[in-house]
Amino acid sequence: MRRWLGLLLAVVLVSGGVAYTVEQREQDERARALATPSARPSKPSRIAAAVAARRVAIDTILVRRAGAVQTGDEQQFLADVDPLNKKLVAAQKVLFANLMEIGFTELGYSQAEERFDPALLRAHGRTTYLVRVLMRYQIPKVDFTPVTTELGYTFVARDGHWLLTSDSELDADLGPGAHREAWDLGRIEVQRAPRVMVIVGKGDTRRGRAIVRAANEGLAEVMAYWPLKWTGSVLVIALDRTAVRDARFADEDIESAASTGATFSSLPGQDTADGTVAGGYVVINPNQRDQADEILLSHEITHVVTAALGGYEPLWLAEGTAEYVSWRGIEAISGPGEVVKWEREVVDTAVPQLSSLPGDNGFYQNTADVYGVSWLAVRYLVHRIGLGQVEELYEDLARNGTDQASRDRILQARTGLTEATLWTALTTYRPQR
């Protein structure tokens, strides 16, 4: 479950250099309370009118910026950026070039809620306006539906105009991965194939093309070895950055060669607590970019293919399925001997280190070979009920496995096993020697 910061309770509205104080808000509320149904509506306070005007002005700026990307007008994109902040202007030029490089089908920005930070108010002056902004976009072929990410903008009023003076000061107050999309992290270039899109740093063309080839092969393996019919395209991000989207390769993901992070059509906390998953993007560890082959990418692409099913499947099933697909690829390259060898190692070494199927909590921190045990569980189920039935089990659990009781009910109905009895079966399973 992702961690999303709650909203600040103390909000001070600032507009045109006049603060909307608690006392003034109370005066407005008393005036509304004293009004009778037959009385003429009271005139909004000057401050309330200024707040409304500010919202319209900022909305206009956001619409103008989105429109500039759609029409390729850099001057319009920069028109509302603070010209005194040379560093921001330069960064926004890079951002504009990146957005153009991606080529969105849809792009829009909208205000969410205002934020308040007294330190930033002191730094920028009393007209400072801090706001969380939702960026809604759709990358052609990659995103089946528009998806949403978030940003934090700092505006100031100067000479009667609102200007964007920072796009990073609220980053720490946003959700994981916010303002760390590929286009936020320095100049990029895009390499494409019919169903693959790879983002690398500007000038990293050879590596980008190599990853496109590996991703094409990985996608072909997923289409061959997993029965879910999927018609989408894969986005792979391979930048020289340790923190991209929600992947942190200098922190909790340091041992991972790659990570697949979800995209959301509705962010967690926006409409529902968990949000609505739309798909996923693959991010490669910068230290593994030259080792990103079709085996690694088939594992990650399996996560992409299954991402939009719901996300409630247990991690042992999600990771075990991805390992199952990638090991089918290994078997095609090296023959069944490699698979038999690993199966023996998992049965003899990894299973005895655990007392149950790997749980969601602490899965990625477990020092045992939880990937191997998860793969063994999926492999066992494929032998027991068939690959097509395992895929249907995955879909059912991804959509409906919201708690342990639901997971066991679904697993029992489709396999005759619960997670506990599946684990017992694995502890007594002996592969052919």
Summary of the structure (lengths in Angstrom):
residues: 433
radius of gyration: 25.7
end to end distance: 40.4
largest distance: 89.9
contacts: 1347
relative contact order: 0.07
helix: 48%
strand: 19%
